[in-house]
Amino acid sequence: MRRRVVITGMGVVTPLGSDVSTFWSNLTAGKSGISQIDEFDTSDYPVHIGGVVRDFDPEKYIDRKEARRLDRFTQFAIGAATQALEDSGLKITPDNAHRVGVYIGSGIGGIHTLLENYRILMERGPKRVSPFVVPMMIANIASGQISIMFGAKGPNSTAVTACATGSHAIGDAAKIIERGAADCMIAGGAEAAIVDLALAGFSNAKALSLRNEEPELASRPFDLNRDGFVMAEGAGVLIVEALDHALARGAKIYAEVIGYGMSGDAFHVTAPEPEGAGARQAMTEALLDAGLQPTDVDYINAHGTSTDIGDKLETLAIKSVFGEHAYKLAVSSIKSMTGHTLGAAGGVEAVATIKTIQDSLIPPTINYETPDPDCDLDYVPNQARRATVNVALSNSFGFGGHNAVLAFRKYE
């Protein structure tokens, strides 16, 4: 018999705040977290803006010496995981450690460490390269470090599926629990890729917004005048738990994970399939897995990156799956405020989706000024909306044609 799976703890590190309360308050207020990048000189780059995390102190979670041996993305992951565990009240002990697992993904991993040590190699020679460079940069190290830090000895793995990473990690973790291989999973995504190389690469791919003089207005999903996404960083981590286990320990329950769909476009390394077929399949699979009819869904937390083709095709896919009900759904993209946190997006947006269900408050799509005829759904423009949300989907689509969709339901 399939075990029911719920969410019992949440943690975030984002450009809108490095705890769930601050993040959610700023999100529902329609505040932008986009600003000028000042970590390095961007004067030679066409893009100067990003969603930079500014209020995170790693020493709140890790001692100073240890923090120096962790890449920024791992620091973010540990911060969000610590928050989530404290929020859940879950205690990992020698008696239950083998039943608690970790599944934290990253699209890019420790790129800060990689670039810093490559520069040291070129300028100062091989003897000056850190002996910690490999275990600091590999994408699975966030899962490894969290396991070590908290003594979680259950299933331990990592998803690396570009912008679908966080959602794949949460969905895979839920399935691990469903089949009985663990009782609890610490799951989500982390990313810290605002570095010169990544900024140059995305800029030269013509993927990023060029609204450098108006950073707060740059990310505008579904708006006619959108001109690309805004790079951002952060982490979002959930405690995914078997319902019977959560009830037995008296845990508070935020929402139930009822469905998970995944698919591959099999089309192009960066461009989505031109009819939105991969996104459509992933949403359909999530509905089937949840035993839902399209009319059961109240809200979709859209992938909504603010790229021309991506937003059009996500809209097309939603209409293909939901038919006339698509026009009755609320759809919004929090990337209008956070920017695109890449491998962390699925984790951060899962937290936002669960808070939407919990608080009956839908975060807006800000900077929505000029409707696009190809994007004609209800995008909750510019202001948060009070509404009862019993069932919600969270969409994540990544380079390589990776698609992941999570379905959440109000717990009763």
LINLINJO-V747743 format. One record per run of one state. SS is the DSSP state (hx for helix, st for strand, lp for the rest). FROM is the first residue (numbers start at 1). TO is the last residue. If there is no record, write none. Layout:
ss:SS from:FROM to:TO
ss:SS from:FROM to:TO
This chain:
ss:lp from:1 to:4
ss:st from:5 to:14
ss:lp from:15 to:16
ss:st from:17 to:17
ss:lp from:18 to:19
ss:hx from:20 to:28
ss:lp from:29 to:34
ss:st from:35 to:36
ss:lp from:37 to:48
ss:st from:49 to:51
ss:lp from:52 to:57
ss:hx from:58 to:60
ss:lp from:61 to:63
ss:hx from:64 to:67
ss:lp from:68 to:71
ss:hx from:72 to:88
ss:lp from:89 to:96
ss:hx from:97 to:99
ss:st from:100 to:105
ss:lp from:106 to:110
ss:hx from:111 to:124
ss:lp from:125 to:125
ss:hx from:126 to:128
ss:lp from:129 to:132
ss:hx from:133 to:137
ss:lp from:138 to:140
ss:hx from:141 to:150
ss:lp from:151 to:155
ss:st from:156 to:157
ss:lp from:158 to:161
ss:hx from:162 to:178
ss:lp from:179 to:183
ss:st from:184 to:191
ss:lp from:192 to:195
ss:hx from:196 to:204
ss:lp from:205 to:207
ss:st from:208 to:208
ss:lp from:209 to:214
ss:hx from:215 to:218
ss:lp from:219 to:222
ss:st from:223 to:223
ss:lp from:224 to:228
ss:st from:229 to:229
ss:lp from:230 to:230
ss:st from:231 to:232
ss:lp from:233 to:233
ss:st from:234 to:242
ss:hx from:243 to:248
ss:lp from:249 to:254
ss:st from:255 to:264
ss:lp from:265 to:276
ss:hx from:277 to:290
ss:lp from:291 to:293
ss:hx from:294 to:296
ss:lp from:297 to:298
ss:st from:299 to:301
ss:lp from:302 to:307
ss:hx from:308 to:327
ss:lp from:328 to:329
ss:st from:330 to:332
ss:lp from:333 to:334
ss:hx from:335 to:338
ss:lp from:339 to:339
ss:st from:340 to:340
ss:lp from:341 to:341
ss:hx from:342 to:359
ss:lp from:360 to:360
ss:st from:361 to:362
ss:lp from:363 to:364
ss:st from:365 to:365
ss:lp from:366 to:370
ss:st from:371 to:372
ss:lp from:373 to:374
ss:st from:375 to:375
ss:lp from:376 to:380
ss:st from:381 to:381
ss:lp from:382 to:384
ss:st from:385 to:386
ss:lp from:387 to:390
ss:st from:391 to:398
ss:lp from:399 to:401
ss:st from:402 to:409
ss:lp from:410 to:412
